[in-house]
Amino acid sequence: YKIKIDERDVSMDGAFLDELQRIIGKKESKKDLSLPRVYVNGVYAGGAEEIRRLHENGDLRRLIDGIPAADGSVCRGCGGFRFVVCEECDGSHRVYREKVGFKSCSRCNVNGLIRCP
């Protein structure tokens, strides 16, 4: 379909999992959460099986109608990986401060990554 998407890989940033938990509420615990979960314009469209069925019966095309097309280019900053290594801590998620010693880096996630803009 070649449309713009915003993929949020929960293994790359725990904040994505927290965000998803807030969206779905407390209906499912984090360990029982089934993935993928596809949202179109902020509305839950289904998991893999539901999206497959929507595609097969032609409803997916109608659902995504009006979503901007992807331009096909690859980001120069991240090479399409959507994250870059934090320059503040060099990906360690730890920074040294003279008076306090090592602290967690406040600029990146626990993986030492920053989401590419």
C-alpha positions in Angstrom: 0.0 0.0 0.0 3.0 2.3 0.4 1.6 4.6 3.0 3.4 6.5 5.8 3.5 4.5 9.0 4.8 5.2 12.5 6.0 1.8 13.6 6.6 1.6 17.4 8.7 -1.4 18.2 8.3 -2.1 22.0 11.6 -3.9 22.1 13.4 -0.7 21.0 11.9 1.6 23.6 10.0 0.6 26.7 8.1 3.9 26.6 6.2 2.5 23.5 5.0 -0.4 25.6 3.9 2.0 28.4 2.1 4.2 25.8 0.3 1.1 24.4 -0.7 0.1 27.9 -2.2 3.5 28.5 -4.1 3.4 25.2 -5.6 0.0 25.8 -6.1 0.5 29.5 -5.8 -2.2 32.1 -7.8 -4.8 30.1 -4.6 -6.8 29.2 -1.5 -7.1 31.3 1.8 -6.4 29.6 2.7 -10.1 29.6 -0.6 -11.0 28.0 -0.6 -8.2 25.4 -0.7 -9.6 21.9 1.3 -7.9 19.1 1.2 -6.5 16.6 -1.6 -4.0 17.2 -2.4 -1.8 14.2 -4.0 1.6 14.7 -5.2 3.7 11.7 -5.6 7.4 12.5 -5.6 6.6 16.2 -8.3 3.9 16.0 -7.5 0.3 16.7 -7.9 -1.7 13.4 -6.8 -5.1 14.7 -3.9 -7.5 15.0 -2.2 -9.5 12.2 -5.2 -11.7 11.5 -7.7 -8.9 11.4 -5.5 -6.8 9.1 -5.1 -9.9 6.8 -8.9 -10.3 6.7 -9.4 -6.6 6.0 -6.9 -6.9 3.1 -8.5 -10.0 1.7 -12.0 -8.6 1.6 -10.9 -5.1 0.4 -11.8 -3.2 3.5 -8.2 -2.3 4.3 -7.9 -0.1 1.2 -11.0 1.9 2.4 -9.6 2.1 5.9 -6.4 3.7 4.8 -7.8 5.9 2.1 -6.6 9.4 2.6 -3.4 8.5 4.5 -0.4 10.2 2.8 1.8 8.1 0.6 5.3 7.2 1.8 8.0 8.9 -0.3 10.2 5.8 -0.4 13.3 7.6 0.8 15.5 6.4 3.6 16.4 8.7 6.5 20.0 9.9 6.3 20.2 10.1 10.1 19.2 6.6 11.1 19.3 4.7 7.8 15.7 3.7 8.3 16.2 2.1 11.7 14.1 5.0 13.4 16.7 5.3 16.3 20.2 6.7 16.6 22.8 6.2 19.3 22.7 8.9 22.0 25.6 11.3 21.6 25.5 12.3 25.2 26.3 8.9 26.6 27.5 7.1 23.4 24.7 4.5 23.8 25.6 3.4 27.4 22.7 5.2 29.0 25.2 6.3 31.7 26.9 9.7 32.0 29.6 10.8 34.5 29.0 14.0 36.4 31.9 15.5 38.5 30.0 15.9 41.8 27.7 12.9 41.7 29.5 10.3 39.6 27.7 8.1 37.2 24.0 8.7 36.5 21.4 7.6 34.0 21.4 9.6 30.8 18.3 11.8 30.6 18.4 12.2 26.9 18.0 8.6 25.8 16.0 5.4 26.6 17.5 2.5 28.6 19.0 1.1 25.4 21.0 4.2 24.8 18.9 5.2 21.8 17.1 8.4 20.8 14.2 8.3 18.3 15.2 9.8 15.0 13.2 12.9 14.3 
